[in-house]
Amino acid sequence: MRVLVSDVIVKAVSLFLIAMVVLAMFGRLRVPGSKKIGAALKCPSCGSYRIGRGPCTCGGGGDRK
């Protein structure tokens, strides 16, 4: 039986799309105990995201708890 090049391309594309769907399904899973990006702490003074435990660079945020 002869295999056409177009058959091979269709199979490769379909396997790629199936792999992308599987990765998307795993990407939607939530890890228990992980924080969401929306729950990140912001400086109450300037509104920028606070990274680490030190005070904000604007000087108005105080220490992080």
Beta strands, then each sheet from edge to edge (+ up, - down):
end
